[in-house]
Amino acid sequence: MNHKRIFNKALKLAHQEIYRKVAIHEAGHAAAIYLGNKRKRLPPVFFQIFITPVNADFQSSPFLTKPGTKYIANIDGGRLIHTLPSSIEEATNGFSSAQNIAYRRAFEADMINMLVGSLAEAKYIAERDGELINPRLIYLNAVYYFGATSELEAVNEYLDCFIANSELRKQKITELFLAAFSFVNERSNWRAITALADYIVNEDKSVVGCNEIIDVLETVNHGVIH
């Protein structure tokens, strides 16, 4: 038996699995940014997916497309709120009622979109392992396991501006988590996320542009891909 060949095959499969998980993660963000914002009638925003080589060992690299080649992936752009204010009251001072509501909706949308990536990855892993995903299985603290540390830090920065009371912040982040979970668990959204992840994996490009992403998501959204 050729143990070296078996080892290389197992290593390649492990690399492909890492690649697939991170593609799902980034596709989740992208689908939420485009489809989620569009359904909420929020303004379109530019975003793209960057896939960048990094010098790191296998254990620390979250993205690996080919044996021996390590990459990290992230969404560039995609936020409706470009600069966080010191408080939501300061930001909306002088706004009309409609403007105030729209700004708060955009604020919440950004936070939901940040949470969707890790929940998409969690859903993928649960389905791969033959488990049913539910809010109790993937509780908010558990998303740290799915590469969401920086995303949750960003959400907390938003919440610091949004709500002063700590108990109300806890309630709000639970509400946002459930909204993100609902987005991922909706069948049409999950179909769009997995289709975009397939595109990312198959194209194997360093940058997946905004128009490419939208084309894939729109194709699925219009029912061409089932």
C-alpha positions in Angstrom: 0.0 0.0 0.0 1.3 3.5 -0.9 0.9 5.4 2.4 2.4 8.6 0.9 -0.3 8.6 -1.8 -3.0 8.1 0.7 -1.6 10.8 3.0 -1.4 13.3 0.1 -5.0 12.5 -1.0 -6.2 13.0 2.6 -4.3 16.3 2.8 -5.7 17.5 -0.4 -9.3 16.7 0.7 -8.6 18.6 4.0 -7.4 21.6 2.0 -10.5 21.5 -0.2 -12.7 21.3 2.9 -11.1 24.4 4.4 -11.5 26.2 1.0 -15.2 25.2 0.9 -16.0 26.4 4.4 -14.4 29.8 4.0 -16.1 30.2 0.6 -19.4 29.5 2.3 -18.6 32.0 5.0 -17.8 34.8 2.5 -20.7 33.9 0.3 -23.0 34.3 3.3 -21.8 37.8 3.9 -22.1 38.7 0.2 -25.7 37.2 -0.1 -26.8 39.2 3.0 -25.2 42.4 1.7 -26.8 42.2 -1.7 -30.1 40.2 -1.3 -30.8 41.2 2.3 -30.3 44.9 1.8 -32.2 44.8 -1.5 -35.2 43.2 0.2 -35.1 45.9 2.9 -35.1 48.5 0.2 -31.7 49.8 1.3 -29.3 51.6 -1.0 -26.9 49.4 -3.0 -23.3 49.3 -1.9 -20.1 48.2 -3.6 -18.3 45.2 -2.3 -16.0 42.4 -3.5 -14.3 39.3 -2.2 -10.5 39.4 -1.8 -8.5 36.1 -1.7 -5.0 37.0 -0.5 -1.9 34.8 0.0 -0.6 34.8 3.5 2.6 33.5 5.1 1.2 31.2 7.8 1.3 27.6 8.9 -1.5 25.3 8.0 -3.1 25.4 11.4 -3.4 29.2 11.5 -4.5 29.8 7.9 -8.3 29.9 7.5 -8.2 29.6 3.7 -6.2 27.1 1.6 -7.0 26.5 -2.0 -4.3 24.1 -3.0 -1.7 22.1 -1.1 1.1 24.4 -0.2 -0.7 27.6 -1.1 -2.4 29.4 1.8 -4.9 32.2 1.5 -7.2 34.4 3.6 -10.5 35.7 2.3 -12.5 38.7 3.2 -15.2 41.0 2.0 -14.0 44.5 1.0 -16.7 47.2 1.3 -20.4 46.3 1.7 -21.2 48.5 4.7 -24.0 51.1 4.6 -22.6 52.9 7.6 -19.1 54.1 6.6 -18.1 56.0 9.8 -19.5 55.1 13.2 -20.9 58.1 15.2 -20.3 58.5 18.9 -24.0 57.8 19.3 -27.1 57.1 17.2 -28.7 60.3 18.7 -25.8 62.4 17.4 -25.9 60.8 14.0 -29.6 61.4 13.5 -29.8 64.9 15.0 -31.9 67.0 12.7 -33.2 64.0 10.7 -36.8 63.7 9.8 -38.7 60.7 11.2 -38.3 58.8 7.9 -34.6 59.6 7.7 -34.2 58.4 11.3 -35.9 55.1 10.6 -33.9 54.6 7.4 -30.6 55.2 9.2 -31.4 52.8 12.0 -32.5 50.2 9.5 -29.1 50.5 7.7 -27.3 50.3 11.0 -29.1 47.1 11.9 -28.6 45.7 8.4 -24.8 46.1 8.6 -24.8 44.2 11.9 -26.9 41.3 10.6 -24.8 41.1 7.5 -21.7 40.7 9.7 -23.2 37.8 11.6 -24.5 35.9 8.5 -21.0 34.6 7.4 -20.3 32.5 10.5 -23.9 31.2 10.6 -23.6 30.2 7.0 -20.4 28.3 7.8 -22.1 26.7 10.9 -25.1 25.6 8.7 -22.8 24.1 6.2 -20.9 22.1 8.8 -24.1 21.0 10.5 -25.5 19.7 7.2 -22.2 18.0 6.4 -22.4 16.2 9.7 -26.0 15.3 9.3 -27.3 17.6 12.0 -30.2 20.0 12.0 -29.2 23.6 12.6 -31.2 25.6 15.1 -30.6 28.7 17.3 -29.9 26.5 20.3 -27.3 24.4 18.4 -25.5 27.5 17.1 -25.8 29.9 20.0 -24.3 33.4 19.6 -21.2 32.7 21.6 -20.5 29.5 19.5 -20.0 31.5 16.3 -16.6 32.5 17.6 -15.7 28.9 16.6 -16.6 29.8 13.0 -14.2 32.6 12.5 -16.4 35.4 13.7 -14.3 37.0 16.4 -13.5 40.2 14.5 -17.1 40.3 13.1 -18.6 40.1 16.6 -16.1 42.8 17.8 -17.4 45.0 14.9 -21.0 44.3 15.8 -20.2 45.3 19.4 -18.7 48.6 18.2 -21.9 49.3 16.3 -24.0 48.4 19.4 -21.9 50.7 21.6 -23.1 53.6 19.3 -26.6 52.2 19.0 -27.7 51.4 22.5 -26.3 52.8 25.8 -27.9 50.3 28.2 -25.9 47.0 28.5 -29.0 44.9 29.0 -30.8 46.4 26.0 -27.6 45.7 24.0 -27.8 42.0 25.0 -31.4 41.9 23.9 -30.6 43.6 20.6 -27.7 41.3 19.7 -29.9 38.3 20.3 -32.5 39.8 18.0 -29.9 40.5 15.3 -28.5 36.9 15.7 -31.9 35.4 15.2 -32.5 37.7 12.1 -29.2 36.5 10.7 -30.0 32.9 11.5 -33.4 33.3 9.7 -31.7 34.7 6.6 -29.3 31.8 6.3 -32.0 29.2 7.0 -34.3 30.5 4.3 -34.2 28.0 1.5 -33.8 30.6 -1.4 -31.0 32.4 0.5 -29.2 29.2 1.3 -29.4 28.2 -2.4 -27.9 31.5 -3.3 -25.1 31.2 -0.7 -24.1 27.7 -1.9 -24.2 28.7 -5.5 -21.9 31.7 -4.9 -19.6 29.4 -2.8 -19.4 27.0 -5.8 -18.5 29.9 -8.1 -15.8 31.1 -5.7 -14.3 27.6 -5.5 -14.5 26.9 -9.2 -13.2 30.2 -10.4 -10.2 30.2 -7.9 -9.6 33.9 -8.4 -7.8 36.4 -6.2 -10.6 38.9 -6.5 -14.3 38.1 -7.1 -15.8 41.4 -8.3 -19.1 42.9 -7.3 -20.7 42.4 -10.7 -19.7 38.8 -10.7 -21.2 38.2 -7.3 -24.4 40.0 -8.2 -24.8 38.0 -11.4 -24.5 34.7 -9.6 -27.0 35.8 -6.8 -29.4 37.3 -9.3 -29.3 34.1 -11.4 -30.2 32.0 -8.4 -32.7 34.6 -7.2 -34.6 34.4 -10.4 -34.9 30.7 -10.2 -32.5 29.7 -13.0 -30.5 27.6 -10.7 -32.5 25.1 -8.5 
